[in-house]
Amino acid sequence: MKKISSFNKMRILPIIALALFTIHYSLFTISCARMGQPDGGWYDDDPPQVVGSTPEDRATHINTKKINIFFDEFIKIENPSEKVIVSPPQLEMPEIKASGKKIVVELKDTLKENTTYTIDFSDAITDNNENNPMGNYTFTFSTGEQIDTFEIGGYVLDASNLEPIKGIAVGLYDDLSDTAFTTKPLMRISRTDSRGHFVVKGVAPGTYRAYALQDMDGDFCFKQMGEMIAFNHETFSPSSKPDTRTDTIWRDSLHIDAFKQVPYTHFLPDDVTLLAFLHPQTDRYLLKTERVEPNKFSLYFSYGDSILPEIHGLNFNADSAFVIETNEKRDTIHYWLRDTTLINQDTLRMDITYNMTDTLGNLVLNTDSALEMLPKVSYEKRMRELNKEIEKWQKQQEKKKKNDQPYDSIYPIKPLEVKYNVPSAATPDSRITIEMPTPLAVCDTSKVHLYSMIDSVWYQTPYEFRQTELRQYELLVDWRLETEYSFEVDSAAFVDIYGTVAKAQKHGIKVKGSDEFSLLMVNVSGLEVADTSIIVQLLDNSDNPVREVRVKKGTARFEYLTPGKYYMRAFVDANGNGIWDTGDYKADRQAEAVYYYPQEIECKEKWDVTKSWNLTEVLRFRQKPSAITKQKPEKEKQLKNRNFERAKQLGIEYLKTKGVKL
């Protein structure tokens, strides 16, 4: 048998495979079931098809709330409560289930007059045996004379970091008043996919506003302050035009067979962008109390208050009993117990009086009586564990004594475990931070030293030591390039309120030379706001800020950058407080605007990098680089097309039976 050349093999295989596919398919459709066979027969790669429904799809003047949709094979629905969207929204959850070769949808709410209803199944429908996806499918009917066919599309992004938000409800109002969102259910709704993309279907001609709502109570309007929402005052009217798109025809799951131009109706607008934020919880109430450690208890509120709670001890004297620590928002309050007697007391009973929001939204004094604070581990159990540790230590010392090794006769007191954040390789903007495990009674800065080496001699170096929070401290230093430093802390520089003493510490620091850094200059444009109100942040590959500067004279300047790859984000600091702030619907205030530079930035040693950045040039939903986007788009369901591979394999086997050497 003559050997077939590689070139002719490539030409003949597809022809033989196609011929075999045609022959075998004809035979097996007569004699075999559609599902894959143990003998290697043809697979069922066809998606389910709708063969009828009651009422008919796109029917008008419908008054029944039960819909039956019939298919040509057994089917199933994936997560109908999440994936299937009924619009207008249903206050009572509809019943949606697959039964054999049909889907039954039973609406519970009263049907509205002269309204188009859409049941959007998205990609939830597959056949029962092979999981072949049907593709996006929507059933439509109207209680009036006509079907409304317009669609409105767009994206919902997290206002703080432009992350796509998956699964948030998006809806429309034709009532353009600001009160509609808080008093009426959304007219028509959709839900975002993994890309943050949404399409609201069945829209009538008119003028609308769009909103997004992470609906926590199922009423389809904004009533709970802790819900994530998006709103703006932009209005739009739906329209459409004929257009073409490029569809990809897949040979199999990995290979593209062809691209095809397909005509379609292009609905507009299709780029509505909603920036969602977590609305601040302004209703104040006590969330929980806890006493994880025996030396402190904590109160957690839904919202902060300038006036701290009053503690009245019922089985102890609360006067001067605490060192009080609050967070910045003052919604979390820690009470450190000063007296070891109270620490060893398992139950602390108290009355707590604090400001709480009443039913009218006003702050009023409220008292929670006879609250009990119990540690997770009782005093008795803590003593047993301590005695075990002491016994273990004593045995170790006795063993050392018998072996004539150095040993101790007094059980050592544990030192104060201070957390030092000291960079071994510093940059000119580096800081030394110090975190205490407990509040301090003594902070002796005369025992904190910083030395720099100049001409092989160590010299005392000035620094600024400041307290940033109750247990947080930092050193600000005017670092010199190409200089070695020694940060040293003497013993007993820090003593906490329980008399626990910190050990001595010593850390070496080396500041790099200018040749080891990079300079990044960013020329910022595109916004009609004061330069100084824009803050630009450099980000690592986890979307975390590593440096930030305020724009001055149109330029953000990053000096002494460690070489590497960075990303960039900017936000408009509208109130000048230096941090990003969320929005407030009642105050008609949007979250502070955030923008992303759409590309990676590489900085190298000795390089001066200059970038021009028009913040608004790229649409917001296309700005954030995919490399740092955490919400990744899910892979679209595709038909497997396994019969092509099966036909090709059969073609190869056929040639082998004829003695062809491949």
C-alpha positions in Angstrom: 0.0 0.0 0.0 1.4 3.4 -1.0 2.1 5.7 2.0 0.0 8.9 2.0 2.1 12.0 2.3 1.5 14.4 5.2 0.1 17.0 2.9 -2.4 14.6 1.2 -3.3 13.3 4.6 -4.3 16.7 5.8 -6.5 17.1 2.7 -8.1 13.6 2.8 -8.9 13.2 6.5 -11.6 16.0 6.7 -13.3 14.6 3.5 -13.3 11.0 4.8 -14.4 12.1 8.3 -17.3 14.2 6.8 -18.4 11.3 4.6 -18.3 8.8 7.5 -20.1 11.3 9.7 -22.9 11.6 7.1 -23.2 7.8 6.6 -23.0 6.9 10.3 -25.4 9.7 11.3 -28.0 8.5 8.8 -27.7 4.9 10.0 -27.7 5.7 13.7 -30.6 8.1 13.7 -32.7 5.2 12.4 -31.4 2.5 14.8 -30.0 4.1 17.9 -31.1 6.3 20.7 -29.8 9.9 20.7 -27.7 9.6 23.8 -24.1 8.3 23.6 -23.8 4.6 23.2 -21.4 2.1 24.9 -20.3 0.9 21.4 -19.0 4.3 20.4 -22.1 5.6 18.6 -23.1 9.2 18.0 -23.6 11.6 20.8 -26.6 13.8 21.4 -25.0 17.2 20.8 -28.3 19.0 19.9 -29.8 21.5 22.4 -33.4 21.2 23.5 -36.0 22.9 21.3 -39.3 24.5 22.2 -42.1 22.7 20.4 -45.1 24.6 21.9 -46.5 26.4 24.9 -49.7 27.4 26.6 -50.3 30.2 26.3 -48.3 30.8 23.1 -45.1 32.7 23.3 -45.7 36.4 22.5 -49.4 36.0 23.0 -51.6 39.0 24.0 -54.7 39.5 26.2 -53.4 36.8 28.6 -55.1 36.4 32.0 -53.7 33.1 33.1 -50.9 32.9 35.7 -49.8 29.4 34.7 -47.5 28.9 31.7 -46.5 25.5 30.2 -43.5 25.4 27.8 -43.0 22.1 25.9 -39.7 20.7 24.6 -38.6 18.0 22.2 -36.7 16.1 24.9 -36.4 15.8 28.6 -35.0 19.0 30.2 -33.8 20.4 33.5 -33.4 23.9 34.9 -30.3 25.0 36.8 -30.9 27.2 39.9 -34.2 28.7 38.7 -34.6 30.9 41.8 -31.3 32.6 40.9 -31.1 32.4 37.1 -34.8 32.9 36.0 -35.9 36.5 36.2 -39.6 37.4 35.9 -40.4 41.0 35.0 -42.3 43.0 36.2 -40.8 41.8 39.6 -42.9 39.4 41.6 -43.3 40.2 45.3 -44.4 36.6 45.9 -41.8 34.1 44.5 -43.2 32.3 41.4 -43.0 28.6 41.2 -40.8 27.4 38.4 -40.0 23.7 37.8 -39.1 21.2 35.1 -41.3 18.2 34.6 -40.2 15.7 32.0 -40.4 17.5 28.6 -41.9 20.7 29.9 -41.4 23.7 32.2 -44.2 24.9 34.4 -44.2 28.5 35.6 -46.9 29.5 38.0 -47.0 33.2 38.9 -48.4 34.1 42.4 -48.9 37.9 42.1 -51.9 39.4 40.5 -51.3 40.2 36.8 -51.1 43.9 35.9 -53.3 45.3 33.1 -51.8 46.2 29.7 -48.3 44.9 30.8 -45.7 42.9 29.0 -44.4 40.0 31.0 -41.0 38.4 30.4 -39.7 35.2 31.9 -35.9 35.3 31.2 -34.4 31.8 31.6 -30.9 33.0 30.6 -28.8 29.9 30.1 -30.5 27.8 32.8 -32.2 25.2 30.5 -30.3 22.1 29.4 -31.3 18.7 28.2 -31.5 16.1 30.9 -28.9 13.5 29.7 -26.0 15.4 28.1 -26.4 18.9 29.6 -26.5 20.5 26.2 -27.3 24.2 26.8 -30.3 25.7 25.1 -28.8 29.1 25.1 -30.5 32.3 26.3 -34.2 31.9 26.2 -37.0 34.3 27.1 -40.7 33.6 27.1 -43.0 36.7 26.6 -46.7 37.4 26.9 -48.9 40.5 27.4 -52.0 41.2 29.4 -52.8 44.0 26.9 -53.0 44.4 23.2 -49.3 44.6 22.3 -45.9 43.2 23.3 -43.3 45.7 24.3 -40.0 44.7 22.7 -37.4 47.3 23.7 -34.3 46.3 25.7 -32.0 48.3 27.9 -28.5 47.0 28.7 -25.4 48.1 30.6 -23.2 47.3 33.6 -23.2 47.5 37.4 -19.8 48.1 39.0 -18.7 48.6 42.6 -18.1 52.3 42.9 -15.1 51.8 45.2 -13.0 49.7 42.9 -15.0 49.2 39.6 -15.3 45.5 40.2 -18.2 43.9 38.3 -21.1 43.0 40.6 -22.7 39.7 40.0 -26.3 38.9 40.8 -27.5 42.4 41.8 -31.0 43.4 40.7 -31.3 46.2 38.1 -34.6 47.9 37.4 -36.4 50.8 35.7 -38.9 53.5 36.7 -40.9 55.7 34.4 -41.7 57.7 37.5 -38.8 60.1 37.5 -39.3 61.5 41.0 -36.6 60.8 43.7 -39.2 59.2 45.9 -40.0 56.3 43.5 -37.0 54.3 44.5 -38.0 54.3 48.2 -41.8 53.9 47.8 -42.5 51.8 44.7 -41.3 48.4 43.5 -39.1 48.6 40.4 -41.2 48.4 37.2 -39.0 46.0 35.2 -36.0 44.2 36.4 -33.0 42.1 35.4 -30.0 40.7 37.2 -26.3 41.1 36.4 -24.2 38.2 35.2 -20.5 37.5 36.2 -19.4 40.4 34.1 -21.7 42.8 35.8 -23.7 43.0 32.6 -27.5 43.2 32.5 -30.3 43.4 30.0 -33.8 44.6 31.0 -36.3 43.2 28.4 -39.9 43.9 27.5 -39.5 47.7 27.8 -42.2 50.0 26.5 -41.5 53.3 24.7 -41.0 56.1 27.3 -38.4 57.9 29.4 -36.8 56.0 32.3 -34.2 56.0 35.1 -32.2 52.9 36.0 -31.3 51.7 39.5 -29.5 48.8 41.0 -30.5 47.2 44.3 -29.1 44.4 46.4 -32.6 43.6 47.7 -32.4 42.2 51.2 -36.1 42.1 52.0 -37.6 41.2 48.6 -39.8 44.3 48.2 -37.9 45.6 45.1 -37.5 49.1 46.5 -34.8 50.8 48.7 -35.9 50.7 52.3 -33.0 49.1 54.3 -30.1 51.5 54.8 -27.5 48.7 54.7 -28.4 47.6 51.1 -26.0 48.2 48.2 -27.6 50.5 45.7 -26.8 52.5 42.5 -28.7 55.5 41.2 -28.2 58.6 39.1 -30.3 61.3 37.5 -29.6 60.3 33.9 -32.7 59.6 31.9 -33.0 57.7 28.6 -35.5 56.6 26.1 -35.2 53.1 24.5 -34.7 52.7 20.7 -33.4 50.2 18.2 -31.7 49.9 14.9 -30.7 47.2 12.4 -27.1 46.0 12.8 -24.7 43.1 12.3 -22.5 41.2 14.7 -19.8 38.6 14.3 -20.7 35.2 15.6 -18.0 32.6 16.3 -18.7 29.1 15.1 -16.8 26.5 17.2 -15.6 23.3 15.7 -15.2 21.9 19.2 -14.6 23.3 22.7 -11.1 24.5 21.8 -11.1 25.3 18.1 -12.9 28.0 16.1 -14.3 26.9 12.8 -15.4 30.2 11.3 -16.7 33.7 11.9 -20.1 34.6 10.6 -21.7 38.0 10.1 -25.3 37.9 11.5 -27.9 40.6 11.2 -29.7 41.5 14.4 -31.8 44.3 16.1 -29.5 46.5 18.1 -31.3 47.9 21.2 -30.2 51.1 22.7 -28.9 52.3 25.1 -26.7 49.3 25.8 -24.0 50.9 27.9 -25.8 52.3 30.9 -23.3 52.2 33.7 -24.4 52.1 37.3 -21.9 52.6 40.1 -23.1 50.8 43.2 -22.1 51.5 46.8 -23.0 50.2 50.2 -25.3 52.8 51.7 -24.2 53.8 55.2 -26.3 52.4 58.0 -27.6 55.5 59.7 -30.0 53.7 62.0 -28.1 53.1 65.3 -28.6 50.1 67.4 -26.5 47.6 69.4 -25.4 44.7 67.1 -23.7 42.5 69.7 -21.5 42.4 72.8 -18.6 40.0 73.4 -15.8 39.3 75.7 -13.3 37.1 73.7 -10.4 37.8 76.1 -10.9 38.1 79.9 -9.2 41.5 80.0 -11.6 43.3 77.7 -15.2 43.4 76.4 -16.5 45.0 73.3 -19.7 46.7 72.0 -20.6 46.7 68.3 -23.1 49.2 67.0 -24.6 49.5 63.5 -23.5 53.2 63.4 -21.2 55.4 65.3 -22.0 58.2 67.7 -20.0 61.1 69.2 -21.3 60.2 72.7 -20.0 57.0 74.1 -22.2 54.6 76.1 -22.5 54.9 79.9 -21.6 51.7 81.8 -23.1 51.1 85.2 -21.6 48.0 86.9 -24.1 45.9 88.9 -21.6 43.5 90.5 -18.5 45.7 90.2 -17.5 49.4 90.3 -17.3 50.8 86.8 -15.8 54.1 87.8 -12.3 54.4 86.2 -12.4 50.7 85.6 -11.6 50.8 81.9 -9.3 52.1 79.2 -11.6 52.8 76.3 -10.6 52.2 72.7 -12.8 53.2 69.7 -12.3 52.8 66.0 -12.4 55.7 63.6 -16.2 55.4 62.9 -16.9 55.0 66.7 -19.2 52.1 66.0 -16.9 49.6 67.7 -15.8 50.2 71.3 -13.4 48.1 73.4 -13.3 48.4 77.2 -9.9 47.2 78.6 -10.2 46.2 82.2 -7.6 47.9 84.4 -7.9 45.8 87.5 -6.8 42.1 87.5 -9.5 41.4 90.0 -12.1 42.2 87.4 -10.2 40.3 84.8 -10.4 37.2 87.0 -14.1 37.7 87.6 -16.0 35.5 85.1 -19.3 37.4 85.1 -19.5 41.1 84.7 -23.1 42.3 85.0 -23.9 45.8 83.9 -26.5 48.3 82.5 -25.5 50.0 79.3 -27.1 53.3 78.3 -26.5 54.6 74.7 -28.1 56.5 71.9 -30.4 54.4 69.6 -32.5 55.3 66.6 -36.3 55.2 67.3 -39.0 54.4 64.8 -39.1 58.1 63.7 -35.4 58.0 62.9 -34.4 60.1 65.9 -31.6 59.3 68.4 -33.0 58.6 71.9 -31.4 57.2 75.0 -31.9 53.5 75.5 -30.8 51.3 78.4 -30.0 47.6 78.1 -30.3 46.2 81.6 -28.4 43.4 83.4 -26.2 42.5 80.5 -23.6 39.8 81.3 -20.1 39.7 79.9 -18.5 36.3 80.2 -15.1 35.3 78.8 -14.8 32.4 76.4 -12.4 30.7 78.8 -13.3 30.7 82.5 -10.8 31.8 85.2 -10.7 28.2 86.6 -9.8 26.8 83.2 -7.2 29.5 82.6 -5.6 28.6 86.0 -5.5 24.9 85.1 -3.7 25.6 81.8 -1.2 28.0 83.6 -0.5 25.3 86.2 0.2 22.8 83.4 2.6 25.2 81.8 4.4 25.8 85.1 4.7 22.1 85.8 6.1 21.4 82.4 8.6 24.2 82.9 9.6 22.9 86.3 10.3 19.4 84.9 12.5 21.0 82.2 14.5 22.9 84.8 14.9 19.8 87.0 16.2 17.9 84.1 18.7 20.6 83.3 19.8 20.6 87.0 20.4 16.8 87.0 22.5 17.2 83.8 24.5 20.0 85.4 23.1 22.5 82.9 22.2 26.1 83.6 18.7 26.3 84.9 16.2 28.8 86.4 14.5 28.6 89.7 11.9 31.4 89.1 9.2 31.0 86.4 9.8 33.7 83.8 7.3 36.4 83.3 6.2 36.7 79.6 7.3 40.0 78.1 5.0 42.5 76.3 4.8 41.1 72.7 5.2 44.3 70.7 4.8 44.1 66.9 7.5 46.1 65.1 7.1 46.8 61.4 10.6 47.9 60.4 11.7 47.7 56.8 15.1 46.2 56.3 15.4 47.9 52.9 13.8 51.3 53.2 12.7 53.9 50.7 12.7 57.7 51.4 9.0 57.5 52.3 9.2 54.4 54.6 7.8 54.6 58.1 8.4 52.5 61.2 5.2 51.4 62.8 4.7 49.9 66.3 1.6 48.0 67.4 1.0 47.2 71.1 -1.1 44.2 72.1 -2.6 46.1 75.1 -2.9 49.8 76.1 0.3 51.3 77.5 0.9 52.8 80.9 4.4 53.8 80.0 5.8 55.0 76.7 9.3 56.2 77.3 10.6 57.7 74.0 13.9 58.5 75.6 14.6 54.7 75.3 13.8 54.7 71.6 16.9 55.4 69.4 17.7 55.7 65.7 21.3 55.8 64.6 22.8 56.4 61.2 26.3 55.4 60.0 28.3 58.3 58.5 31.9 57.6 57.6 31.9 54.4 59.6 30.7 56.2 62.8 27.2 55.8 64.3 25.4 59.1 65.0 22.1 59.8 66.7 19.4 60.5 64.1 16.4 62.7 64.7 12.9 61.4 64.2 9.3 62.2 65.0 7.5 59.7 67.3 3.7 60.0 67.3 0.7 58.0 68.4 -1.8 57.4 65.6 -4.3 55.2 67.6 -4.6 54.0 71.2 -2.3 51.1 70.5 -0.6 52.3 67.3 2.6 54.4 67.0 4.9 55.4 64.2 8.3 57.0 63.6 8.7 59.5 60.8 12.2 59.8 59.5 14.0 62.0 56.9 15.8 59.1 55.4 19.1 59.7 53.5 19.9 57.7 50.4 22.6 55.0 50.5 22.7 55.1 54.3 22.7 52.4 57.0 20.5 52.9 60.1 20.0 51.1 63.4 16.6 51.2 65.1 17.0 50.3 68.8 14.6 50.1 71.7 15.8 49.7 75.3 14.2 47.3 77.7 11.2 48.7 79.6 10.6 51.5 77.0 7.0 50.2 76.8 5.0 49.0 79.8 1.3 48.2 79.5 -1.5 48.8 82.0 -0.9 45.4 83.6 2.8 46.0 84.2 4.0 43.8 81.4 7.4 45.0 80.1 8.7 45.0 76.5 12.1 43.5 75.8 14.9 45.3 74.1 14.9 45.4 70.3 17.4 46.1 67.5 16.7 46.3 63.7 19.1 47.1 60.9 17.9 49.3 58.0 19.5 50.1 54.7 18.2 52.9 52.4 18.8 52.2 48.8 20.7 54.5 46.4 18.9 56.6 43.8 20.0 54.3 41.0 17.9 51.5 42.5 14.6 53.4 42.1 12.3 54.5 39.3 10.4 57.8 38.8 6.8 57.8 37.6 5.2 61.0 36.3 1.5 60.9 35.4 -0.2 63.8 33.5 -3.8 63.6 34.6 -6.7 65.1 32.6 -10.3 64.6 31.7 -12.1 66.1 34.7 -13.3 69.6 35.4 -12.4 69.6 39.1 -9.5 71.1 41.0 -6.3 69.2 40.6 -5.7 68.8 44.3 -9.0 67.0 44.7 -7.7 64.0 42.7 -5.7 61.4 44.5 -3.8 58.8 42.4 -2.9 55.4 43.9 -0.4 52.9 42.7 -1.6 49.4 43.1 0.0 46.0 43.3 -1.2 42.9 41.4 -3.8 42.3 44.1 -5.4 45.7 43.6 -4.0 47.0 46.9 -2.6 50.5 47.1 1.2 50.7 47.8 1.6 54.5 47.2 -0.6 57.5 46.8 -0.2 61.1 45.9 -2.4 64.1 45.4 -2.4 65.6 41.9 -0.7 69.0 41.7 -0.7 71.2 38.6 -2.1 68.3 36.6 0.6 65.8 37.6 0.9 62.9 40.0 4.6 62.4 40.8 5.8 59.1 42.3 9.4 59.3 43.4 11.8 56.5 44.6 9.6 53.7 43.3 10.8 50.2 43.8 11.2 48.6 40.4 8.3 46.4 39.4 4.9 46.2 37.7 2.1 48.5 39.0 -1.5 49.4 38.2 -3.1 52.7 38.9 -6.4 54.0 40.3 -7.6 57.6 41.0 -10.5 59.0 43.0 -12.0 62.4 43.4 -11.6 63.4 47.0 -14.6 65.7 47.0 -14.6 66.5 50.7 -10.8 66.7 51.1 -10.5 64.1 53.9 -8.0 62.0 52.0 -10.0 58.8 51.9 -12.7 57.4 49.5 -16.2 58.1 50.7 -19.4 56.2 49.9 -22.6 57.8 48.7 -25.9 58.7 50.4 -29.3 58.4 48.7 -31.1 60.6 51.1 -28.5 63.4 50.7 -28.5 62.8 46.9 -24.8 62.2 47.1 -22.9 59.8 44.8 -20.0 57.9 46.0 -16.7 59.6 45.2 -15.8 58.9 41.6 -13.1 56.2 40.9 -11.1 55.6 37.8 -8.6 53.0 36.7 -5.7 53.3 34.3 -6.5 50.5 31.8 -3.0 49.2 31.4 -0.1 47.8 33.4 2.8 50.1 34.2 6.3 48.8 34.3 9.0 50.7 36.3 12.7 49.8 36.0 15.8 50.9 37.8 17.2 54.3 36.7 14.1 54.8 34.5 11.9 57.9 34.4 8.5 56.9 33.2 5.9 59.4 32.0 2.3 58.5 31.3 -0.7 60.6 30.1 -4.0 59.6 31.6 -7.4 61.0 30.5 -9.6 59.7 33.3 -12.8 59.6 31.2 -11.4 58.6 27.8 -12.2 54.9 28.3 -15.8 53.9 29.4 -15.8 53.0 33.1 -16.8 49.3 32.6 -13.8 48.9 30.3 -11.2 50.6 32.5 -10.1 48.0 35.1 -7.4 45.7 33.8 -8.5 42.0 33.9 -5.3 41.0 35.7 -6.5 42.7 38.9 -10.2 42.2 38.4 -11.3 39.6 41.1 -14.8 39.0 39.7 -13.8 36.9 36.6 -16.4 36.3 33.8 -17.8 32.8 33.9 -17.2 30.6 30.8 -20.2 30.7 28.5 -22.0 27.4 28.0 -21.3 25.9 24.6 -22.4 22.9 22.6 -19.8 20.2 22.9 -19.8 19.2 19.2 -18.3 15.8 20.1 -19.6 14.2 16.9 -17.0 16.0 14.9 -14.2 14.4 16.9 -16.0 11.1 16.8 -16.3 11.3 13.0 -12.6 12.2 12.7 -11.7 9.3 14.9 -13.8 6.9 12.8 -12.1 8.2 9.7 -8.7 7.4 11.0 -9.8 3.9 12.1 -11.3 3.3 8.7 -8.0 4.1 6.9 -6.1 1.8 9.2 -8.4 -1.1 8.4 -7.5 -0.5 4.7 -3.8 -0.7 5.4 -3.0 3.0 5.1 0.1 3.9 7.0 -0.5 7.2 8.9 
